[in-house]
Amino acid sequence: MHVYFSGIGGTGISALAVIAKEAGYDVSGSDARDSQYLKWLRKKGISDIHVGLTHEQIASVHQKHPIDWFIYGSAQPLDFPDNPEFAFCDEMGIKKSKRDELLNKIITDKKLKLIAIAGTHGKTTTTAMAIWLFKQLSIPVSYSVGAKLSFGETGEFNPSSQYFVYEADEFDRNFLSFHPTFSLIAGIDWDHPDIFPTRDSYYDAFRQFLGQSAHSITWQSDATKLGVRQSAVLRVLNGEDPQIDRQLKLAGRVNRLDAWLVANGLQPIVGKDLDELIEILNRFPGLSRRFEQIAPNLYSDYAHTPPKIRGALQLAHEVAGNNVVVVYEGLHNTRQHFIKKELASLFDDVKQLYIMPSYLAREDQTLKLLSPADLLNMLSKSSKLHAQTAALNDILAKDIRKHTSQGNLVLCLSAGGGGSLDEWLRRVFAA
């Protein structure tokens, strides 16, 4: 079967493309722009990739090797509503679907048991920790995770595996396409108001996800939010258990919580003592864009919702005490409107705050574009005392170098992607 991936350079789509190839499918695709992900895909043997979303290019691919299935990401119809590839597929009668349908087919055809990791925050790190655990135990595993790993690829199909570990995203209700053998819920807070207009609609989606899972594990705080209780198919953990901080040595309480969830969640599956699993997780090497060190005293983190930002700040303060400087690039203008009340005091306790223009994608065009000055004006009196606007230029680079040379920890909260603060940091500061 020939599967064509539109937006093949996306994190989730690129991982699925590799998984599909390794599972025996013929794979080709396109993306609006060139990227490191396209270079990685070519190294993985997916050479039939072109830059640009055009009728002519997909027609040429189809003429050489007829396309059986056209896969696109959840954001594609929003970011490129006039993508001519969609029209071509309609003309030719080519099957179109989002990535979840193909992944379900692979899981079913290969007789894999799905371990799904969901939640508003923590799911990428939790998924990476689960993969790390399987690999350290030498248990074959297939997986897809939304970040680069130092100990594996972002996606992998292992023909010897029984399990598929998947970062199940709630955006566009993607995770509701699956019926996991086991699910881990890392943490729930209302997000994606463009998809879930009310808190109840967001919680309802997670209740449905739990109902579709044969077995699940979550935190008491999340169980309370959802109005569910421990049962034969749902285990509920106490986030205040003193053993979490006593046994786990990872920096950052959010990381310790994620590791505790993984150890307890996967213990029945891997059949090892909890102490052995914790010892393995204490060696977890981290992953890209999650408190990732770019240069001495300079870190990049994907935190973009208030709970994620608080977790990243807690970790930064745990490492550097009061010597924490933040460069903030909000992810989506729409989200800045949604979180502006919480944003006001999030940075009260940092030493210096630089506010960048938000990273724009999938925006509600009816909302005012909040500039860095607008965001600064929304801050509390305490935050305003040490806040200023900034841009990706030599002035910011000079300020960052000044702070790091003085022994301050500079935490850059960045969306990632083309033209982002994260990309600029790697270009300007990475050795």
C-alpha positions as CSV (number, residue, x, y, z in Angstrom):
1,M,0.0,0.0,0.0
2,H,1.3,3.5,-0.9
3,V,0.6,6.1,1.8
4,Y,1.1,9.8,1.1
5,F,1.7,12.1,4.1
6,S,0.8,15.8,3.7
7,G,2.7,17.9,6.2
8,I,5.2,15.0,6.6
9,G,7.7,17.3,8.4
10,G,5.4,17.7,11.4
11,T,6.5,16.0,14.6
12,G,3.7,13.5,14.8
13,I,3.3,12.9,11.1
14,S,7.0,12.3,10.5
15,A,7.1,9.7,13.2
16,L,4.1,8.0,11.8
17,A,5.7,8.0,8.3
18,V,8.7,6.2,9.6
19,I,6.5,3.7,11.5
20,A,4.5,3.1,8.3
21,K,7.6,2.4,6.3
22,E,9.1,0.1,8.9
23,A,5.7,-1.7,9.0
24,G,6.0,-2.4,5.3
25,Y,4.1,0.4,3.6
26,D,5.3,2.5,0.7
27,V,5.7,6.1,1.9
28,S,5.9,9.5,0.2
29,G,4.9,13.0,1.2
30,S,5.1,16.7,1.1
31,D,5.5,19.7,3.4
32,A,5.1,23.4,3.1
33,R,8.7,24.1,4.0
34,D,12.0,22.3,4.3
35,S,13.2,21.3,7.8
36,Q,15.5,19.1,9.9
37,Y,12.6,16.6,10.0
38,L,12.7,16.1,6.2
39,K,16.4,15.5,6.3
40,W,15.9,12.9,9.1
41,L,13.1,11.2,7.0
42,R,15.4,11.0,4.0
43,K,18.1,9.4,6.2
44,K,15.4,6.9,7.3
45,G,14.9,5.9,3.7
46,I,11.9,8.0,2.8
47,S,13.3,9.8,-0.3
48,D,10.1,10.6,-2.2
49,I,9.4,13.9,-0.4
50,H,8.9,17.3,-2.0
51,V,8.6,20.8,-0.5
52,G,5.4,22.6,-1.5
53,L,1.8,21.7,-1.4
54,T,0.8,21.7,-5.1
55,H,-1.5,19.8,-7.5
56,E,1.3,19.2,-10.0
57,Q,3.6,17.6,-7.5
58,I,1.2,15.1,-5.9
59,A,-0.1,14.3,-9.4
60,S,3.4,13.4,-10.5
61,V,3.8,11.2,-7.5
62,H,0.5,9.5,-8.2
63,Q,1.3,8.9,-11.8
64,K,4.6,7.2,-11.0
65,H,3.1,5.1,-8.1
66,P,-0.6,5.3,-7.5
67,I,-1.5,6.7,-4.0
68,D,-3.8,4.4,-2.0
69,W,-4.1,6.5,1.1
70,F,-3.7,10.3,1.8
71,I,-2.8,11.1,5.5
72,Y,-2.9,14.7,6.9
73,G,-2.4,16.2,10.3
74,S,-5.1,17.7,12.5
75,A,-3.8,21.2,11.9
76,Q,-3.6,20.9,8.1
77,P,-7.2,22.0,7.2
78,L,-6.7,25.0,9.5
79,D,-3.2,26.1,8.4
80,F,-3.7,25.3,4.7
81,P,-7.5,25.3,4.0
82,D,-6.9,25.6,0.3
83,N,-4.3,22.8,0.0
84,P,-4.7,21.7,-3.6
85,E,-3.6,18.2,-2.6
86,F,-7.1,17.7,-1.0
87,A,-8.8,18.6,-4.2
88,F,-6.5,16.2,-6.2
89,C,-7.4,13.3,-3.9
90,D,-11.1,14.1,-4.3
91,E,-10.7,14.2,-8.1
92,M,-9.0,10.8,-8.1
93,G,-11.1,9.1,-5.4
94,I,-8.1,8.6,-3.1
95,K,-8.9,7.7,0.5
96,K,-8.2,10.6,2.9
97,S,-8.0,10.5,6.7
98,K,-6.1,11.9,9.7
99,R,-3.2,10.0,11.1
100,D,-5.2,8.2,13.8
101,E,-7.0,5.9,11.4
102,L,-3.7,4.7,9.8
103,L,-2.1,4.2,13.2
104,N,-5.1,2.2,14.4
105,K,-4.8,0.0,11.3
106,I,-1.1,-0.7,12.0
107,I,-1.8,-1.5,15.6
108,T,-4.7,-3.8,14.6
109,D,-2.9,-5.5,11.7
110,K,0.3,-6.1,13.7
111,K,-1.7,-7.3,16.7
112,L,-0.2,-4.7,19.1
113,K,-1.5,-3.7,22.5
114,L,-1.8,0.0,22.8
115,I,-0.4,1.9,25.8
116,A,-1.7,5.4,25.4
117,I,-0.3,8.3,27.4
118,A,-2.6,11.4,27.6
119,G,-3.1,14.5,29.6
120,T,-2.9,18.3,29.2
121,H,0.6,18.4,30.5
122,G,3.4,15.9,31.1
123,K,2.4,13.4,28.3
124,T,5.5,13.9,26.2
125,T,7.9,13.3,29.1
126,T,5.8,10.5,30.4
127,T,5.8,8.8,27.0
128,A,9.5,9.2,26.7
129,M,10.0,7.7,30.1
130,A,7.9,4.7,29.2
131,I,9.9,4.2,26.1
132,W,13.2,4.5,28.1
133,L,11.9,1.9,30.6
134,F,11.1,-0.6,27.8
135,K,14.4,-0.1,26.1
136,Q,16.4,-0.4,29.4
137,L,14.6,-3.6,30.2
138,S,15.4,-4.9,26.6
139,I,11.7,-5.4,25.9
140,P,10.9,-4.8,22.2
141,V,8.5,-1.8,21.8
142,S,7.0,0.2,19.0
143,Y,6.2,3.8,19.8
144,S,5.5,7.4,18.7
145,V,6.5,10.4,20.9
146,G,6.3,14.1,20.2
147,A,9.9,15.0,20.8
148,K,13.5,14.0,19.8
149,L,15.1,11.4,22.0
150,S,18.7,10.8,22.7
151,F,18.1,7.1,23.1
152,G,15.8,6.5,20.1
153,E,13.9,8.0,17.2
154,T,10.6,9.9,17.5
155,G,8.8,6.9,16.0
156,E,9.7,3.3,15.6
157,F,8.1,0.0,14.6
158,N,9.7,-3.1,16.0
159,P,8.4,-6.3,14.5
160,S,9.2,-8.2,17.7
161,S,7.1,-5.9,19.9
162,Q,3.8,-6.7,21.7
163,Y,3.2,-3.1,22.8
164,F,2.8,0.2,21.1
165,V,3.5,3.3,23.3
166,Y,1.7,6.3,22.0
167,E,1.5,10.0,23.0
168,A,-2.2,10.4,22.7
169,D,-3.0,14.1,22.1
170,E,-6.4,15.5,22.9
171,F,-6.2,18.3,20.3
172,D,-8.9,17.8,17.7
173,R,-10.1,14.9,19.9
174,N,-7.4,12.7,18.4
175,F,-7.1,10.4,21.4
176,L,-10.8,9.4,21.2
177,S,-9.9,7.5,18.1
178,F,-8.2,4.8,20.2
179,H,-9.2,2.0,22.5
180,P,-6.1,1.4,24.6
181,T,-5.2,-1.7,26.5
182,F,-3.7,0.6,29.1
183,S,-3.8,4.4,29.5
184,L,-1.8,6.7,31.7
185,I,-3.2,10.2,32.4
186,A,-0.4,12.5,33.3
187,G,-2.3,15.6,34.3
188,I,-5.5,17.4,33.3
189,D,-6.2,21.2,33.0
190,W,-8.6,22.8,30.6
191,D,-6.9,23.6,27.3
192,H,-7.6,24.0,23.5
193,P,-10.7,26.2,23.9
194,D,-10.9,26.3,20.1
195,I,-11.8,22.5,20.3
196,F,-13.3,22.4,23.8
197,P,-15.3,25.6,24.4
198,T,-16.0,24.7,28.1
199,R,-14.2,23.1,30.9
200,D,-16.9,20.4,31.1
201,S,-16.5,19.5,27.4
202,Y,-12.8,19.1,27.9
203,Y,-13.4,16.8,31.0
204,D,-16.0,14.9,29.1
205,A,-13.5,14.0,26.5
206,F,-11.2,12.5,29.1
207,R,-14.0,10.6,30.8
208,Q,-14.8,9.1,27.4
209,F,-11.1,8.3,26.9
210,L,-11.1,6.5,30.2
211,G,-14.2,4.6,29.2
212,Q,-12.5,3.5,26.0
213,S,-9.5,2.2,27.9
214,A,-9.4,-1.4,29.3
215,H,-7.2,-0.3,32.2
216,S,-6.1,3.2,33.3
217,I,-4.0,4.9,35.9
218,T,-4.2,8.6,36.9
219,W,-3.7,11.0,39.8
220,Q,-6.2,11.7,42.6
221,S,-6.4,15.3,41.6
222,D,-7.4,14.4,38.1
223,A,-9.8,11.7,39.2
224,T,-11.5,14.4,41.4
225,K,-11.8,16.8,38.5
226,L,-13.4,14.1,36.3
227,G,-15.6,12.8,39.1
228,V,-14.3,9.2,38.8
229,R,-13.1,6.8,41.5
230,Q,-10.7,3.9,41.8
231,S,-12.1,0.7,40.5
232,A,-11.0,-2.7,39.0
233,V,-10.1,-0.9,35.8
234,L,-8.9,2.5,37.2
235,R,-6.0,2.9,39.6
236,V,-5.7,6.3,41.3
237,L,-2.4,7.5,42.7
238,N,-1.8,10.0,45.5
239,G,0.3,12.9,44.3
240,E,1.3,13.8,47.9
241,D,2.8,10.4,48.6
242,P,6.1,11.2,50.3
243,Q,7.8,8.2,48.6
244,I,7.7,10.1,45.3
245,D,10.3,12.7,46.4
246,R,12.1,10.2,48.6
247,Q,12.7,7.5,46.0
248,L,13.0,9.6,42.8
249,K,16.1,11.7,42.3
250,L,15.2,13.4,39.1
251,A,15.4,17.2,39.1
252,G,12.0,18.9,39.0
253,R,8.8,17.7,40.8
254,V,7.0,17.4,37.5
255,N,9.6,14.9,36.3
256,R,9.4,13.0,39.6
257,L,5.6,12.8,39.2
258,D,5.8,11.6,35.6
259,A,8.3,8.9,36.6
260,W,6.2,7.7,39.5
261,L,3.2,7.4,37.2
262,V,5.2,5.4,34.6
263,A,6.8,3.1,37.3
264,N,3.4,2.3,38.8
265,G,1.5,2.2,35.5
266,L,3.9,-0.1,33.7
267,Q,4.8,-2.4,36.6
268,P,2.0,-4.9,35.9
269,I,3.0,-5.0,32.2
270,V,6.8,-5.4,32.5
271,G,6.6,-7.7,35.6
272,K,9.5,-6.1,37.6
273,D,9.8,-4.8,41.1
274,L,8.9,-1.1,41.6
275,D,12.3,-0.4,43.1
276,E,14.0,-1.7,39.9
277,L,11.8,0.5,37.7
278,I,12.5,3.6,39.8
279,E,16.2,2.9,39.7
280,I,16.0,2.8,35.8
281,L,13.9,6.0,35.7
282,N,16.3,7.8,37.9
283,R,18.7,7.5,35.0
284,F,16.3,9.0,32.5
285,P,18.4,11.3,30.3
286,G,15.6,13.8,29.4
287,L,14.4,14.9,26.0
288,S,14.5,17.8,23.6
289,R,12.8,21.0,24.4
290,R,11.9,19.9,28.0
291,F,14.4,21.9,30.1
292,E,17.0,21.1,27.4
293,Q,20.3,22.8,27.9
294,I,21.3,24.7,24.8
295,A,24.5,26.3,26.3
296,P,25.9,26.7,29.8
297,N,23.1,28.2,32.0
298,L,20.7,28.5,29.0
299,Y,17.7,26.2,28.7
300,S,14.8,25.8,26.2
301,D,11.4,24.4,27.3
302,Y,8.2,23.8,25.5
303,A,6.0,24.8,28.5
304,H,3.1,26.9,27.2
305,T,0.1,26.4,29.6
306,P,0.1,27.7,33.2
307,P,0.6,24.3,34.8
308,K,3.5,23.5,32.4
309,I,5.0,26.9,33.0
310,R,4.8,26.5,36.8
311,G,6.4,23.1,36.5
312,A,9.3,24.5,34.4
313,L,9.8,27.4,36.8
314,Q,9.8,25.0,39.8
315,L,12.5,23.0,38.1
316,A,14.5,26.1,37.2
317,H,14.3,27.4,40.8
318,E,15.3,24.0,42.1
319,V,18.4,24.2,40.1
320,A,19.3,27.9,40.4
321,G,17.5,29.2,43.4
322,N,16.4,32.8,42.9
323,N,18.7,33.4,39.9
324,V,16.2,32.6,37.2
325,V,15.7,34.7,34.1
326,V,12.8,33.9,31.7
327,V,12.4,34.7,28.0
328,Y,8.7,34.0,27.2
329,E,7.4,33.3,23.7
330,G,3.7,32.4,24.0
331,L,2.4,29.5,21.9
332,H,-0.6,30.9,19.9
333,N,-2.3,34.3,20.3
334,T,-5.6,32.5,21.0
335,R,-4.1,30.8,24.0
336,Q,-2.7,34.1,25.4
337,H,-6.3,35.4,25.5
338,F,-7.4,32.2,27.2
339,I,-4.7,32.2,29.9
340,K,-4.1,35.9,30.4
341,K,-5.5,36.0,34.0
342,E,-3.2,33.2,35.1
343,L,-0.3,34.7,33.1
344,A,-0.5,37.9,35.1
345,S,1.3,36.5,38.1
346,L,3.1,33.4,36.7
347,F,6.4,35.3,36.6
348,D,6.3,37.2,39.9
349,D,9.2,35.3,41.4
350,V,11.7,35.4,38.5
351,K,14.7,37.8,38.4
352,Q,14.0,39.2,34.9
353,L,11.4,38.6,32.3
354,Y,11.6,39.2,28.6
355,I,8.4,39.0,26.6
356,M,8.5,38.0,22.9
357,P,5.9,38.1,20.2
358,S,3.7,35.0,20.4
359,Y,4.3,32.2,18.0
360,L,1.3,32.2,15.6
361,A,-0.5,29.1,14.3
362,R,-4.2,28.0,14.1
363,E,-5.4,31.4,15.3
364,D,-8.8,32.8,15.9
365,Q,-8.8,35.7,13.6
366,T,-11.6,37.5,15.5
367,L,-9.3,38.0,18.5
368,K,-7.0,41.0,18.8
369,L,-3.3,40.2,18.3
370,L,-1.7,40.7,21.7
371,S,1.7,42.3,21.3
372,P,4.5,41.9,23.8
373,A,3.5,45.4,25.2
374,D,-0.1,44.2,25.6
375,L,1.0,41.1,27.5
376,L,3.4,43.2,29.7
377,N,0.5,45.6,30.6
378,M,-1.6,42.6,31.7
379,L,1.1,41.5,34.3
380,S,0.8,42.0,38.0
381,K,2.6,45.0,39.6
382,S,5.2,42.6,40.9
383,S,6.0,41.1,37.5
384,K,6.1,44.5,35.8
385,L,9.0,45.6,38.0
386,H,11.3,43.1,36.3
387,A,9.7,42.7,32.8
388,Q,10.4,44.2,29.4
389,T,9.6,43.4,25.8
390,A,12.1,41.9,23.4
391,A,12.7,40.6,19.9
392,L,14.9,38.0,18.3
393,N,17.9,40.3,17.7
394,D,21.4,41.1,18.8
395,I,20.2,43.0,21.8
396,L,18.4,40.0,23.3
397,A,21.5,37.8,22.5
398,K,23.7,40.3,24.4
399,D,21.3,40.3,27.4
400,I,21.2,36.5,27.5
401,R,25.0,36.3,27.4
402,K,25.2,38.8,30.2
403,H,22.8,36.9,32.4
404,T,24.4,33.5,31.8
405,S,27.9,34.9,32.4
406,Q,26.7,36.3,35.8
407,G,25.6,32.8,36.8
408,N,21.9,33.2,36.2
409,L,19.8,30.4,34.7
410,V,18.0,31.7,31.6
411,L,14.9,29.7,30.9
412,C,13.4,30.2,27.4
413,L,9.8,29.2,27.1
414,S,9.4,28.6,23.4
415,A,6.9,27.2,21.0
416,G,9.5,25.6,18.8
417,G,9.2,25.2,15.0
418,G,10.3,27.4,12.1
419,G,11.1,31.0,13.1
420,S,10.6,30.3,16.8
421,L,12.7,31.4,19.8
422,D,13.9,27.8,20.2
423,E,15.2,27.7,16.6
424,W,16.9,31.1,17.1
425,L,18.6,29.9,20.3
426,R,20.1,26.9,18.6
427,R,21.4,29.0,15.7
428,V,22.9,31.7,17.9
429,F,24.0,29.8,21.1
430,A,24.4,26.1,20.3
431,A,28.1,25.0,20.0
